[in-house]
């Protein structure tokens, strides 16, 4: 039964995945309770695990082992919650994840990804941004980090995530039979734009990029009042480059009107603490032009500081 449901879920049947989650709900909750105790976080973790299962069901190599895989997803979600950082898979857990997929499985995996992103596009931008950070970014994933990056209280993050998951489930059902665009193409285009932006800045042409691709009334958010226009952004980038600080694209997440660029910041060798080791650009777009920007520096993680730039 599990094997048939898993294969159906991997082929894009959200009803089959829902049935699997119901069948294994008791075991998943037991794992969460054993690690978190009787905490309000248990329900949040189970919601996180359900969305992770939706995104990664295509990774299950042995469909009959989906029960242990779901419990592993919950266990990792609990550890993430406890440690406020991603917990790496153990060797025994990796055995449940396919190292390579057949061409048919790759197509199913990509179709599922495109379906998820098509459904996510139906969510309001603020709700979608919270889910994008929580489940698709690599450095801004905890409730505290998302709250700080978005400039809202943690309670608001919880509400947006809870509402977003519920609406996403409805959107998935509503869009199951729709045509789904290529989500990877959108991400690839945004990543290319990020790389071109940094390359132009290195050539002293950042202002030209701002003029071409950003609204003239772009608002930099995060301070007591928004800072409007290009001048402050241009001066900030020029100041970093003059100090020998460079940025490198690390990860990109994008939807039709939101983009998240996660950057490593490379400090000069003679001043390795000049800037934090990373910065995340959170951008709202209208017709492809950036309208709003937030810059967030994730906390420094020991041992993971990017290498300095040698002069």
N, C-alpha and C positions, 0 to 999 in steps of 0.2 A: 504493500500500500504506500509506504513512504517513498519507495523508489519511483513508483509511477507518478506520484504527486510532485516529486522533485524534478523529474524530467519535464513534466508539464509546466512547472514554474520556470524552469530554465528556458522553455520555449516561449515564455512571455505570458503565461496564464496567472494573473494576479489572484484569481479565486483559489487556485491550487496552493499558492503560497500562503494565503490566508488560512486554508485548511490545515496546512502543516504547522503554522504558528499556534492554532487552537489545539491541535493534537499534542504539541510539546510544551504548551503554556505552563503546565504544572512543574515540569522539570526545569524549565527556564527560570521560573519564579523561585524555585527552591535554591538554584545556584545563586541568584541575586540576594536572597535572604541570608544564605550562609556567609556571604562576603560583606554585606552591608547592614545586616540586622533588619529590624523592623523600622525602616527609615523611609521618609517620603521619596528618597532618591530611587527606591526600588522601581516604582512605576516609570520614572523618567528613563532609567536604564533599560527597562523592557521595551519602551518606545524606541529608544536609540537602537537597540538590538534588532527590532523589527525592520527599521529602515535600512540598517546595515545588511540584514538578510536579503532584503529586496534588491539592494545594489549588487550584492556579491553572490547570489544564489548560483550564478553561472560558474563560480569557482569550485563548487562541490564536485569532486572527482568520483566519489562512490555514493550514488544516490541513496543507497540503503543506510548510509552513515549520517544522514542529515540530522538526526537527533543529537548525537554528540557534537556535530558542527554548530548547531544552534546554541547548545549549552556553552560551547567555546566562545561564540560571539558574545553571549551574556557575560561570561567570565572576564573577557577582555574589556568589555564596556565598564564592568565594575572596577577593574583595576585602573582603567583610565580615570574614572571618577575619583578613586581614592588617591591616585598619584598626580592627577591633573596633567597627565602627559600620556602619549600613546604607549601602550604596553606591547612589546614585540611578541610575535608568535613563538611558542616553544617548538622544538623539533617534532614532538608527537602531534602537535596541532597542525603543523605544516603538512603532515601526511594527508590531511583531509582536503588540502587545497591543490588544485590541478596546476602542475608546473608548466604544462603546455596544453593547448586545446586543439581539437581537430578543426578544419575549416568550417564545418557545419556548426560546431560549438561556438567558434568565434563569431559567426553570423548571428547566432542566437544571443550571445553575450552583448554584441553591439546593438542589436535590436532592443534588448531590454534596457540598455543604457539610454538609448534615444527616447524610448517610451517614458522612462523616469524623468528625463529632462523636459520632455514635452509637457508632462503633467506638472512639473515644477513651475513652468512658465505661466501656469494658470494662477499661481499664488500672488498675493500682493507683494510689491518689491521688498518692504521691510521684513516681512515674514520669510520671503525667499532668501534674503541675505543671511538671516539667522541660520537657516538650514544649510545654506552653502558653506558658511563658516564652520558650523558644527560637524558636518558630515563630509565635506569635500576639500576643505583647506588642510594644510599640514601644520600650521603654527599657531592658529587662532581658533582653538577648539573648545576650551573650557568655558563654562558659563561666565566666569569672572573676566576672561579675556574678551569674549564676545561683547559683554556689557561695556568694557572699557573701550573697545574698538568702535562700537556703535554709539557710544555716549548715552547709554540708557541704564536704568537700574537692572540688577540681576533678575528681579521679579518680572520685569518686562521681557527679558530674554526667555525665561521659562514659559511665559504666556505665549510668546511668538512661536517658540518651538512646539509647544503642545498644540496650539491652533494649527500650525503649519503641517504637522504630521497628520492631524485629523483631515484637513483639507486635501492633503496630498493623497491620502487613501481614496477620498471621493474622486479626486481628479484622475487618478489612475484608472478607476472603473469607468469614468466618463470618456476617457480617451483611448481605451483599449483597442478600439477598431479604427482609430484615426490614423492618418499618415503622420509619421514622425520624422522630423528633420534630422540631419546628421549633427549630433551634439558635439562630436569631436572636431568638426570643421570650425565651429564657433570658437571653441577653446584654442584651436591652432591659430586662428586669425588674431585672437586677442594676444596670444603669446608672441606672435610675430610682431604685433604692434608694440608690445612691451620692449622687445629686443631692439626694434628700430628706434624707439624713443630714447633708450639709453645710449645707443650708438650715436644718435644725433646730438645728444647732450655732450658726449665725449668730444665731438667735433665742434662744439661751441654753437650748435644750431638748435638748442632746446626751445628757444623762443619761437622759432619757425614751426616746430612741431605743435606748440601750444596754439599758435595762430591757425594752423591747418586743421587740427583734430579736436581742439578743446573750445568750449564756448567762451566768448570774450567776457562773459559774466560768470565764469566758473566760480564756485564758492568753496573755499577751503574751510572745512568744519573742524570743530574740536576745541576751539578757544571760547572765551566769553561771547564773542561776536564772530560771525563768518567774515572771512577775508575775501573780498571780491576782486577778480581780475587775475591777470597773468603775472604781474610784476613781482609779487611776493614769491610765487613758485619759481620764477626764473632766477631771482636772487638766491633763493635757498639752494637750488641745484648748483649754481655757480659757486656758492660758498663752499659746498661739500667738495666739489671737484678741485677748487683752489687749495683746499686743505689736504688733497690727496686721497679723498674718500670716494670710492667707486661703488656702484651697485651692480648686482648680477641677478638675472632672473632665476628664481628657484622653483616656483610653482605658479600656475595660473588656473583660475576657475572663472568661468564666464557664462552668462545667460544673455538674453537679448538686450537688456538695459542695465545690467550690473556686471562689473568686472572686478576681480580680486587678483592683484599682482603681489605675490610674495617674493621679496627681494633679499638676498644676502647683501650686507654692507661690508665692504672690504676696506679696512682702515690701513693707513700707511704703516710700514714696519717700525718707524720711529715714534709712532703714536697709536698703538694698537687699541687704546680705549677711547679714541676720539669720539666715536659714535657707537650706538648700540649695534649688535651684530646683525640685526635684521630689521626690515621695515615692511609693513603690509600696506599697499595702496588699495583703498576701498572706493570704488568709483560708481556713480550713477550716470547713465548716459541717456541722451535723447537723440534719436536719428544718428547714432554712432558718435556723437560729440559729447565729451565729458562735461557734465553740468555741476556735479558736486564731487568733492574729494575729501576723504579722511585718511590721515596717516597714523598708523599704529605701530609701535615698537614692541614686539613680543618680548617677554622677560628673557634675560640671558640664561642659557642652559649650560652648566659646567661641561667642558669638554667638547662643545659643539660650536664654538666660535669660529667663523670663517677665517681662513688664512689671511694675513695682512698682505697688502700690496707692496712689493719691493720696489723701491725707487732707484 
